[in-house]
Amino acid sequence: MRQNACAALQTAAQIAADHLRRTNNPAVGWGDTHLLHEIASKLGLPPEGFATEKKVLDRIERSHQGVLMKRYTSLPTRGLGRVRQFWLPEFFPKSKLQEETIIKGK
């Protein structure tokens, strides 16, 4: 009961970010079944297989601004489709252009 009361005060993205930090994971996205189901239990969502994963990702997407950074990536198993990933800001991968700018000091 207390877990659900805390969930009402925090957004899904805040709960996900806290869980990622606690479990030493830099990001969560499609395919992270176990991690998404752990976050779902903290959000108070009942287990519904793959539907649970989509619900968690949808909730994180609605509240990720300022908490997690969103990125799309393609996975070999998904063909040309892109999947969502939500990263902790301190682990967000930099693009090659950003890396070159940091190295050159521009």
NUVOTOR-790041 format. One record per residue: x negated, y negated, z negated of N, C-alpha, C in turn; residue in one letter; residue number from 0. Coordinates in nm, 2 decimals, padded with zeros to 4 digits. Example, Ala and Ser with C-alpha at 12.3 -4.5 7.8 and 13.67 -1.06 7.14 Angstrom:
BEGIN
+--------+--------+--------+--------+--------+--------+--------+--------+--------+-------+--------+
|    n_x |    n_y |    n_z |   ca_x |   ca_y |   ca_z |    c_x |    c_y |    c_z | marvo | padren |
+--------+--------+--------+--------+--------+--------+--------+--------+--------+-------+--------+
| -01.32 |  00.57 | -00.78 | -01.23 |  00.45 | -00.78 | -01.32 |  00.33 | -00.78 |     A |      0 |
| -01.28 |  00.22 | -00.71 | -01.37 |  00.11 | -00.71 | -01.29 |  00.00 | -00.79 |     S |      1 |
+--------+--------+--------+--------+--------+--------+--------+--------+--------+-------+--------+
% end
This chain:
BEGIN
+--------+--------+--------+--------+--------+--------+--------+--------+--------+-------+--------+
|    n_x |    n_y |    n_z |   ca_x |   ca_y |   ca_z |    c_x |    c_y |    c_z | marvo | padren |
+--------+--------+--------+--------+--------+--------+--------+--------+--------+-------+--------+
| -00.08 |  00.12 |  00.00 |  00.00 |  00.00 |  00.00 | -00.09 | -00.12 |  00.00 |     M |      0 |
| -00.19 | -00.13 | -00.08 | -00.28 | -00.24 | -00.09 | -00.35 | -00.27 |  00.04 |     R |      1 |
| -00.38 | -00.16 |  00.11 | -00.45 | -00.17 |  00.24 | -00.36 | -00.25 |  00.34 |     Q |      2 |
| -00.23 | -00.22 |  00.34 | -00.14 | -00.28 |  00.43 | -00.11 | -00.43 |  00.39 |     N |      3 |
| -00.12 | -00.46 |  00.26 | -00.11 | -00.60 |  00.22 | -00.22 | -00.68 |  00.26 |     A |      4 |
| -00.34 | -00.62 |  00.26 | -00.46 | -00.69 |  00.31 | -00.45 | -00.71 |  00.46 |     C |      5 |
| -00.40 | -00.61 |  00.53 | -00.38 | -00.62 |  00.68 | -00.30 | -00.74 |  00.72 |     A |      6 |
| -00.20 | -00.77 |  00.63 | -00.11 | -00.88 |  00.66 | -00.18 | -01.01 |  00.65 |     A |      7 |
| -00.28 | -01.02 |  00.57 | -00.35 | -01.15 |  00.55 | -00.46 | -01.17 |  00.66 |     L |      8 |
| -00.52 | -01.06 |  00.71 | -00.62 | -01.07 |  00.81 | -00.57 | -01.03 |  00.95 |     Q |      9 |
| -00.64 | -01.09 |  01.05 | -00.60 | -01.05 |  01.19 | -00.66 | -00.91 |  01.22 |     T |     10 |
| -00.61 | -00.85 |  01.33 | -00.67 | -00.72 |  01.37 | -00.81 | -00.74 |  01.40 |     A |     11 |
| -00.85 | -00.85 |  01.46 | -00.99 | -00.87 |  01.50 | -01.08 | -00.88 |  01.38 |     A |     12 |
| -01.03 | -00.95 |  01.27 | -01.11 | -00.96 |  01.15 | -01.13 | -00.82 |  01.08 |     Q |     13 |
| -01.02 | -00.75 |  01.08 | -01.03 | -00.61 |  01.02 | -01.13 | -00.53 |  01.10 |     I |     14 |
| -01.12 | -00.53 |  01.24 | -01.21 | -00.46 |  01.32 | -01.35 | -00.50 |  01.30 |     A |     15 |
| -01.38 | -00.63 |  01.29 | -01.51 | -00.68 |  01.27 | -01.57 | -00.63 |  01.14 |     A |     16 |
| -01.49 | -00.64 |  01.04 | -01.54 | -00.59 |  00.90 | -01.57 | -00.44 |  00.91 |     D |     17 |
| -01.49 | -00.36 |  00.98 | -01.51 | -00.22 |  00.99 | -01.64 | -00.19 |  01.08 |     H |     18 |
| -01.66 | -00.27 |  01.18 | -01.77 | -00.25 |  01.27 | -01.90 | -00.28 |  01.19 |     L |     19 |
| -01.90 | -00.38 |  01.11 | -02.02 | -00.42 |  01.02 | -02.04 | -00.31 |  00.92 |     R |     20 |
| -01.94 | -00.26 |  00.86 | -01.95 | -00.16 |  00.75 | -02.00 | -00.03 |  00.81 |     R |     21 |
| -01.97 |  00.01 |  00.93 | -02.01 |  00.13 |  00.99 | -02.13 |  00.12 |  01.09 |     T |     22 |
| -02.19 |  00.00 |  01.09 | -02.31 | -00.03 |  01.17 | -02.28 |  00.00 |  01.32 |     N |     23 |
| -02.17 | -00.05 |  01.37 | -02.14 | -00.04 |  01.51 | -02.14 | -00.18 |  01.57 |     N |     24 |
| -02.20 | -00.20 |  01.68 | -02.21 | -00.33 |  01.74 | -02.08 | -00.37 |  01.82 |     P |     25 |
| -02.00 | -00.27 |  01.86 | -01.88 | -00.30 |  01.94 | -01.78 | -00.19 |  01.93 |     A |     26 |
| -01.66 | -00.22 |  01.98 | -01.56 | -00.11 |  02.00 | -01.49 | -00.14 |  02.13 |     V |     27 |
| -01.45 | -00.03 |  02.19 | -01.38 | -00.04 |  02.32 | -01.32 |  00.09 |  02.36 |     G |     28 |
| -01.26 |  00.09 |  02.48 | -01.20 |  00.21 |  02.53 | -01.29 |  00.33 |  02.53 |     W |     29 |
| -01.25 |  00.44 |  02.47 | -01.34 |  00.56 |  02.46 | -01.39 |  00.58 |  02.33 |     G |     30 |
| -01.39 |  00.48 |  02.24 | -01.44 |  00.50 |  02.10 | -01.32 |  00.55 |  02.02 |     D |     31 |
| -01.28 |  00.67 |  02.05 | -01.16 |  00.73 |  01.99 | -01.16 |  00.73 |  01.84 |     T |     32 |
| -01.26 |  00.78 |  01.78 | -01.27 |  00.79 |  01.63 | -01.27 |  00.65 |  01.57 |     H |     33 |
| -01.35 |  00.57 |  01.62 | -01.36 |  00.43 |  01.56 | -01.23 |  00.36 |  01.58 |     L |     34 |
| -01.16 |  00.37 |  01.69 | -01.03 |  00.30 |  01.71 | -00.93 |  00.36 |  01.61 |     L |     35 |
| -00.93 |  00.49 |  01.59 | -00.83 |  00.55 |  01.50 | -00.86 |  00.51 |  01.35 |     H |     36 |
| -00.99 |  00.49 |  01.32 | -01.02 |  00.44 |  01.18 | -00.97 |  00.30 |  01.17 |     E |     37 |
| -00.98 |  00.21 |  01.27 | -00.93 |  00.08 |  01.26 | -00.78 |  00.08 |  01.26 |     I |     38 |
| -00.72 |  00.17 |  01.33 | -00.57 |  00.18 |  01.33 | -00.52 |  00.21 |  01.19 |     A |     39 |
| -00.59 |  00.30 |  01.12 | -00.54 |  00.33 |  00.98 | -00.55 |  00.21 |  00.89 |     S |     40 |
| -00.66 |  00.13 |  00.91 | -00.67 |  00.01 |  00.83 | -00.56 | -00.10 |  00.87 |     K |     41 |
| -00.51 | -00.09 |  00.99 | -00.41 | -00.18 |  01.04 | -00.27 | -00.13 |  01.00 |     L |     42 |
| -00.26 |  00.00 |  00.95 | -00.14 |  00.06 |  00.91 | -00.06 |  00.12 |  01.03 |     G |     43 |
| -00.13 |  00.14 |  01.14 | -00.06 |  00.20 |  01.25 | -00.06 |  00.36 |  01.24 |     L |     44 |
|  00.05 |  00.42 |  01.27 |  00.06 |  00.57 |  01.27 | -00.02 |  00.63 |  01.38 |     P |     45 |
| -00.08 |  00.74 |  01.36 | -00.15 |  00.81 |  01.47 | -00.06 |  00.85 |  01.58 |     P |     46 |
| -00.09 |  00.81 |  01.71 | -00.01 |  00.85 |  01.82 | -00.09 |  00.88 |  01.94 |     E |     47 |
| -00.21 |  00.94 |  01.91 | -00.30 |  00.98 |  02.02 | -00.35 |  00.86 |  02.10 |     G |     48 |
| -00.36 |  00.87 |  02.23 | -00.41 |  00.77 |  02.31 | -00.34 |  00.64 |  02.30 |     F |     49 |
| -00.21 |  00.64 |  02.27 | -00.13 |  00.52 |  02.25 | -00.18 |  00.44 |  02.14 |     A |     50 |
| -00.23 |  00.50 |  02.03 | -00.29 |  00.43 |  01.92 | -00.41 |  00.35 |  01.96 |     T |     51 |
| -00.49 |  00.41 |  02.05 | -00.61 |  00.33 |  02.09 | -00.57 |  00.21 |  02.17 |     E |     52 |
| -00.48 |  00.22 |  02.26 | -00.43 |  00.11 |  02.34 | -00.37 |  00.00 |  02.25 |     K |     53 |
| -00.29 |  00.04 |  02.15 | -00.23 | -00.05 |  02.06 | -00.34 | -00.13 |  01.98 |     K |     54 |
| -00.44 | -00.06 |  01.93 | -00.55 | -00.13 |  01.85 | -00.62 | -00.23 |  01.94 |     V |     55 |
| -00.66 | -00.19 |  02.06 | -00.72 | -00.28 |  02.16 | -00.64 | -00.40 |  02.19 |     L |     56 |
| -00.51 | -00.38 |  02.21 | -00.42 | -00.49 |  02.24 | -00.41 | -00.59 |  02.12 |     D |     57 |
| -00.40 | -00.53 |  02.00 | -00.40 | -00.62 |  01.88 | -00.53 | -00.70 |  01.86 |     R |     58 |
| -00.64 | -00.63 |  01.89 | -00.77 | -00.70 |  01.88 | -00.77 | -00.81 |  01.99 |     I |     59 |
| -00.73 | -00.78 |  02.11 | -00.73 | -00.88 |  02.21 | -00.65 | -01.01 |  02.18 |     E |     60 |
| -00.54 | -00.99 |  02.11 | -00.46 | -01.10 |  02.08 | -00.52 | -01.19 |  01.97 |     R |     61 |
| -00.62 | -01.14 |  01.90 | -00.67 | -01.22 |  01.78 | -00.82 | -01.23 |  01.78 |     S |     62 |
| -00.89 | -01.19 |  01.89 | -01.03 | -01.19 |  01.89 | -01.11 | -01.32 |  01.90 |     H |     63 |
| -01.04 | -01.43 |  01.94 | -01.10 | -01.56 |  01.95 | -01.17 | -01.60 |  01.83 |     Q |     64 |
| -01.30 | -01.63 |  01.84 | -01.38 | -01.68 |  01.72 | -01.43 | -01.57 |  01.63 |     G |     65 |
| -01.39 | -01.44 |  01.65 | -01.43 | -01.33 |  01.56 | -01.51 | -01.23 |  01.64 |     V |     66 |
| -01.46 | -01.19 |  01.75 | -01.53 | -01.09 |  01.84 | -01.54 | -01.14 |  01.98 |     L |     67 |
| -01.64 | -01.09 |  02.05 | -01.66 | -01.14 |  02.19 | -01.61 | -01.03 |  02.29 |     M |     68 |
| -01.53 | -01.07 |  02.38 | -01.47 | -00.97 |  02.48 | -01.56 | -00.96 |  02.60 |     K |     69 |
| -01.57 | -00.84 |  02.65 | -01.65 | -00.81 |  02.77 | -01.58 | -00.69 |  02.84 |     R |     70 |
| -01.59 | -00.70 |  02.97 | -01.54 | -00.58 |  03.05 | -01.66 | -00.51 |  03.10 |     Y |     71 |
| -01.65 | -00.38 |  03.11 | -01.75 | -00.29 |  03.17 | -01.69 | -00.18 |  03.24 |     T |     72 |
| -01.76 | -00.12 |  03.33 | -01.71 |  00.00 |  03.40 | -01.78 |  00.12 |  03.35 |     S |     73 |
| -01.70 |  00.23 |  03.34 | -01.75 |  00.36 |  03.29 | -01.75 |  00.46 |  03.41 |     L |     74 |
| -01.85 |  00.54 |  03.42 | -01.85 |  00.64 |  03.53 | -01.72 |  00.73 |  03.53 |     P |     75 |
| -01.66 |  00.75 |  03.42 | -01.54 |  00.84 |  03.42 | -01.42 |  00.77 |  03.46 |     T |     76 |
| -01.43 |  00.63 |  03.47 | -01.31 |  00.55 |  03.51 | -01.31 |  00.51 |  03.65 |     R |     77 |
| -01.41 |  00.55 |  03.73 | -01.42 |  00.51 |  03.87 | -01.45 |  00.36 |  03.88 |     G |     78 |
| -01.37 |  00.29 |  03.96 | -01.40 |  00.14 |  03.97 | -01.33 |  00.06 |  03.87 |     L |     79 |
| -01.25 |  00.13 |  03.78 | -01.17 |  00.05 |  03.68 | -01.27 | -00.01 |  03.57 |     G |     80 |
| -01.22 | -00.12 |  03.51 | -01.30 | -00.18 |  03.41 | -01.23 | -00.15 |  03.28 |     R |     81 |
| -01.30 | -00.15 |  03.17 | -01.25 | -00.13 |  03.04 | -01.29 | -00.24 |  02.95 |     V |     82 |
| -01.21 | -00.27 |  02.84 | -01.24 | -00.37 |  02.75 | -01.33 | -00.33 |  02.64 |     R |     83 |
| -01.42 | -00.42 |  02.60 | -01.51 | -00.40 |  02.49 | -01.50 | -00.52 |  02.40 |     Q |     84 |
| -01.51 | -00.51 |  02.27 | -01.51 | -00.62 |  02.18 | -01.64 | -00.61 |  02.10 |     F |     85 |
| -01.72 | -00.71 |  02.11 | -01.85 | -00.71 |  02.04 | -01.86 | -00.80 |  01.93 |     W |     86 |
| -01.94 | -00.76 |  01.83 | -01.97 | -00.86 |  01.72 | -02.06 | -00.96 |  01.79 |     L |     87 |
| -02.05 | -01.09 |  01.76 | -02.12 | -01.20 |  01.82 | -02.27 | -01.18 |  01.81 |     P |     88 |
| -02.32 | -01.13 |  01.70 | -02.47 | -01.11 |  01.69 | -02.53 | -01.00 |  01.77 |     E |     89 |
| -02.44 | -00.91 |  01.83 | -02.49 | -00.80 |  01.91 | -02.45 | -00.82 |  02.06 |     F |     90 |
| -02.38 | -00.92 |  02.09 | -02.32 | -00.94 |  02.23 | -02.44 | -00.94 |  02.33 |     F |     91 |
| -02.43 | -00.85 |  02.43 | -02.54 | -00.84 |  02.53 | -02.55 | -00.97 |  02.61 |     P |     92 |
| -02.66 | -01.02 |  02.63 | -02.68 | -01.14 |  02.71 | -02.70 | -01.10 |  02.86 |     K |     93 |
| -02.65 | -01.19 |  02.95 | -02.67 | -01.16 |  03.09 | -02.82 | -01.19 |  03.12 |     S |     94 |
| -02.86 | -01.15 |  03.24 | -03.00 | -01.17 |  03.28 | -03.03 | -01.32 |  03.29 |     K |     95 |
| -02.94 | -01.40 |  03.34 | -02.96 | -01.54 |  03.34 | -02.98 | -01.60 |  03.21 |     L |     96 |
| -02.90 | -01.56 |  03.11 | -02.92 | -01.61 |  02.97 | -03.05 | -01.57 |  02.91 |     Q |     97 |
| -03.10 | -01.44 |  02.94 | -03.23 | -01.40 |  02.89 | -03.34 | -01.48 |  02.95 |     E |     98 |
| -03.33 | -01.50 |  03.08 | -03.44 | -01.58 |  03.15 | -03.44 | -01.72 |  03.10 |     E |     99 |
| -03.33 | -01.78 |  03.07 | -03.32 | -01.92 |  03.01 | -03.38 | -01.92 |  02.87 |     T |    100 |
| -03.36 | -01.82 |  02.79 | -03.41 | -01.81 |  02.66 | -03.57 | -01.80 |  02.67 |     I |    101 |
| -03.61 | -01.71 |  02.75 | -03.76 | -01.69 |  02.77 | -03.83 | -01.81 |  02.82 |     I |    102 |
| -03.77 | -01.88 |  02.92 | -03.83 | -02.00 |  02.97 | -03.81 | -02.12 |  02.88 |     K |    103 |
| -03.72 | -02.11 |  02.79 | -03.70 | -02.23 |  02.70 | -03.61 | -02.34 |  02.76 |     G |    104 |
| -03.53 | -02.30 |  02.86 | -03.45 | -02.40 |  02.93 | -03.32 | -02.42 |  02.85 |     K |    105 |
+--------+--------+--------+--------+--------+--------+--------+--------+--------+-------+--------+
% end
